[in-house]
Amino acid sequence: MDVAFLGTGSGYPSPCRSASCMAIRHEGEVWLIDCGEGSQTQIMKTKLIRPGRITKIFITHLHGDHLFGLPGLLCTISMAYKSSNEEAMEVEKEDIDPTDTIVEIYGPCGLRRFLRESLNLSRSILSFKYVVHELVPENKQYNHIKGGDPDWSKWSPDHMATGSLHINECKHGRAIFYDISCEGWFIFKDEKITILAGQLCHRIPAFGYVFFEPPKPGRLESEKLQKAGVPKGPLYGKIKRGESVTLADGTVINPRDYIGPEQPGRKVAILQDTRDSWSTLSICQNCDVMIHEATNENSHYKQCYDNGHSTPAMAAEFATAANASTLVLTHFSQRYKDPHLHEEIDDTDLTVDKLVEEAGEGFLGNVIAAYDGLILPVTRKVR
């Protein structure tokens, strides 16, 4: 499992930091989290991600710096599928139909309407199918921006997608509600991974996403089996599956004695724009990597909080409560420069090092400042 940071800036893209976007590569699939302006370019810059490998897209909330790149990205994926199809037909002389592919897109209510109208109005036809599943937020109050902005209580846009489906929208997706059994919004599960969402407190409905694997069975201790006189072959498979076996001399082999401890699955929590992550604490517990926004330094707490964002101290406090192993800070104000981005830095400049230092005062684990182009391997814990 790898996490690629494609855009780590807040608000708007800059020459050195793109708007919010990251990707997870897991078992041959690529899943995108957020898709701000310029995400297509960022994807093309990394060898880790190919547009045609993207099978799921998760949008945290409907602010433009997390969303406005999505229609264009889908068109880029479409061209990638077309290219793959033409190449396969030319080399293998067989027809591969990319319309059998379905890209699943998850996000708050309103995402379906935004995407359907964007693609319809631009007359964009894709070479694959897509479906949008919408997360329905719990009723809760949001802190609205003070000063100069409209009265949000009177601004109630219609979030419902109306009319017919887009030509490539294969069906009307699910409405996903809070599920008390998992203490979050249940997104997806198969034998390889489970994906949940939790609600964050921002200026508009926002969600964090948690990706976690099931435990991996322990290693079969073949040397011990050989010493016990178990011949190599089918018996090893039975023992690996947890079945007891009886040898020719009557010895009973209990698999518990010959299989090492199971290895815990990896767990990644991604919490973008939020001034309060605490409602997601239960689903974030014991994560290997917590990716949490830290837009401004601690001394700018009031401005940060009023705008629906977090400081390093806020991220550190939550990561400590969740027993996270590594805390990765992201979504930085453009005022903080980063030597990884080849920016010119003088003695008067603020850098992300300040944010890492402030987070480290409240979190004893590893703290990393994300930057555009960072690829972070998520390793499995060894017991």
N, C-alpha and C positions, 0 to 999 in steps of 0.2 A: 504494500500500500504506500502510495506517495501522494503528497499534497503539493500542488504547483500554485504559487502565488503569481497571478497575472496582473492584478491591479490592486494596489494597497493604499491609494489616496482617498481622501474624502471630498465630497462636494463636486469636484470637477477634475478632469484629467489635466496634468501638467506635462511639460516636456520630459520629465523624469519619472513621473508616477501616473499610472493610468487609474481610471475609476475602478470601483470594486469588481473583482472577479477572481475566482480561484477554481481549481479543479482537483478532483480526487481520481487517481488511477487505481483500480482494484480488480484483480483477476481478469485483466484484458479489457475491461470496460472503462470508460471515462465519464465522470459525472461533473457537471459544471454547477458552481454555486455563485449566483449573481452574474450579471452580464451588463456592466456599465459601458459607456461610450468607449470605443477603441478596443474592445475585447477581442474582436476578430484579429486585429494586428498583433496583439499580445500572444494569442494562440499560435499564430504563424511564426513567432519568434522562438518558440520552445519546441524542441524535438520530442518532448514527452507526450505531447497531445496532437492528435490528428483530428480535424473537425469531423470526419466520417466515423470516428470511434465514439462520439458523444451519444449516449443513449438516454440519459436523464439530465434534466436541468432543474435546479432548485432556486427559486427567487425568494429572498428573505422579506422584501417589502417593495412597495411600488414607487419609491423615490427614483428619480431619473438616473442618478449616478449608480444605481444597482440594476437598472432595467432597460435603459434606452438603447443598449446595444443588441437586445434580443432579436428583434425582427431581422436585422441585417445578418446576425450570426446564423439564423435559420436558413437564410438564402445562401450563405457561404457553405453550410453543411450540405445544402441541396446540390451545389456545384461539385462538392467533394464526392457525393454519391454518384452523380452523373459521370464524373471522371473515372471512378472505380469501375462503374458498369461498362463504360466504353473500353477501358483497358482489359477487363476480364473477357469481353467479347472478342477483342482482337487477339489476345494471347491464348485463351482457352477455348475459343469458338463456342461459348455457351452463353445463354442469356441470363443475366442476374437482374432480378427486378427489385430495385431499391424501394418500390412502393410497398413491399412486404415489411419494410422497416418502420417501426413506430417509435418516435422520440416522445418520451413522457416528460411533461413539464408540470412542476408543482409550485404553488405560490398562493398568496392571499387572494381573497375574493376581489374581482376586478381584473385579474390577470388575463382571464379568458377573453373578456371584452377588449382589453387593450391589444392583445395579439391578433384577435380576429379582425378588428377594424383596421389595424396597421397593415396587415397582409391584404385585406380586401381593397382598401383604398389605394394601395400601391400596385394593385393587380399582380401580386407576387404569387407565382405558382411554384410549388416545391416538388422535388422528385421523391419525396417520402411522405409518410403520414405522421401526424402529431396529435396529441391529446393533452388537454390542460385539466389538471386536478386542482381544485381550489380548497384552501384551508379556511375554515370559517372561524373567525376569532371569537373568544369569549367576550361578553360584555364587560368592558372595563374602561376607565377614564384615561385619556391620554393628555399629557401636558403639552399644550399648544404653544407655539412660538409667541413671544411677547414683542410688541412694538412693530408697527408697519405692515404686518401681515393681515390678511382678511380674517373676519370672524369665522373660524372654522366650524363653529356650531351651526352656522347658517349655510355652510357649503356642504351639501350632501349629494354628490354626483351618483348617478345610477351605476352600480357595479355589475348589474346583470347584463350578460351578453345576449343580445336579441337577434332575431332574424335567423337565416339559415346558417349552417356550418360553413366554414371556409372549405374550399374544394379539397384541401388536403387534411382537414380536421376529421379524423376517422370516426369520432363519436363524441358525445357530450361526456366529459370526464366526471369523476366522483366529486361530491361535496364531502370534505373530511372534517369531522367534528372532534372535539376533545373526547378522549377515551380514558375514563377513570382507571381502567385496568392497567394501562401503561403509563398513566400520569402525563400524558401528552397527546399529540396528534399522531396516529399510526399511519405511516407513509408506505412502507414496503418491507417485505421479509421474504427471504429464500434461504436455502441451506448455507449460503455464504455470508449473508449480512442482514442486519435489521436496521431500518432507518426510521427515526422518530423526529418529531418537531416539538418545540416548546415555544410559548408566547413570550416575547420580549416587550419591554415598555419603551416605546419610541413615540414620535409625534403622530404616526399613523400605525395601523396594525402591522406588526413585524414578528417574524419567527426565526428562531435558531434551529439548526439541524444537527442531529447526533447520529453518527454512523458507527455501528459496532458489530464485531464478528462473534460467532459462538466460540466456545472454548475448543481448542484443537486437541484431539486425543493424544495421550502420552505415547512416547516412543516405545516400540516393542524391543525389549532387551534380549536380543538374539543370542548374545554370548552366554547369558544365564540359562537360556533354553537349551543350548547345546550341551552345557555342563550337566543339565538335568536329564539329558538323554532324549530330548525331543528332536526327531528327525526333521530336516528342512522339508517344506512342502505345504500341503493343504492345512496341516495342523497349525502352522503359524498364522494363517489367515483366520482360523476359528478363534484362536487365542486373542488376536488383535481385535476381533469383533466382540470380545468379552465372554466367549463361551469356554466353559471348562472342558478339558479333554482327558481321556484315560489312556495311558500308555499300555503297551503289550504286557508289561510286568505288573499291571494293576495300579501304578502310580497315578494319582489324580493331580493334574496341573491346573492350579487356580490362576486365572489370568491376572488377578489383582497382584500377584507376586512377581509378575514378569512384564508388567507395563508401567512405564514411568509416569510421573504426575502429569495431568493434562495441563496444557499451556493456555493461559487466558487469551481470549481474542483481543484484537486491537480495537481501540475506541477513540474516535475523534469528534469533538464538539466544535461547531462553528457558530459563533455568536457575533453577528455584525451589529448594525446600529441599535444601541440600547443604552438607556440610562439606568436600567434595573433588570438584571438577569435572574433574580432569585426564584422566580416561578419555574425555572428550568433546572433547579438544583438536583432534583431526584434523578432526572434522565442523564445528567452530566456527571454523576458520581463516578469517581475512579477512572476518568478518561486519561489515556496516554498523552494526548495532545489537546489542549484547549486553545482555540483561536478566538481571541476576544478583541473587540475594538478598543482603542485607547486614543481618542481623537486629539485631546489636548492634555498638557501637563497638569499636575495637581493644583497648582496655584490658580488655574483657570476653571476651577470646579464649578462655580455658579453658572458661568456662560455655557460650559459644557453640559451641565445638567439641564438647564433651561432649554437647550437645543436638542435634548433627547440622547445625549452621548455620554461616554465614560472617560474617566481619567485612568492613568496607570494604577493608582491606588485602589480604585473601584474594581478593576479587572483582577488585581492581585488578591483582593479580599475574597472575591467570588471563587477564583481558582483554588485558593487555599481551602475554602469550605467544601469544594467539590473533590478535594484530594487529587487534583490533576498532577501529572508528572512533569509536563512541560507546558509553559504558557507562551503563546505566540501573539504578540501585539500587532495590530494592523489598523487600517482605516485612519491614517494619520492626516492631520491638517497639513496643508502644503507649506506651512512655515517651518516644518522640521525637515532638515536635510539629512541625506544618508550617503556616506562614502561609497556604499555598494553601487550607487546609481551614478557614479562619476560626476557628482555635482561639485562645483567649486565651493569650498568651505573655508571661511576665515574665522578669526577668533571671536567675532561678534555674532556668528550664526548659531541658531539653535539646531541641535541634531537629535536624531532618534535615540542616541545614547542616553540622553537625559530621561527619556520615557522609560527605557530599560532599567536605568538606575532607580527610578522612583518605584517601578513595579517590584524590583528586587528587594526593596525595603519591607514589603509586605508578603512576599511569596518566596519560599525557601527553595523551590525547585528551579529548573532551568528556565530562563527567560530569553526570548528571541524577538528581535524586531524584524518583521517580515519586510521584504522589498520585492519589487517587480522582478521576476525571473528566479526567485528562490524556489528550489525544489527540496522539499523536506521528506525524507523517508520516515515512515512510521514503523518502527521495529517491534517485534513481538517480545513481550516480557519473558524472561527465562526464569523458571523456578528451580 
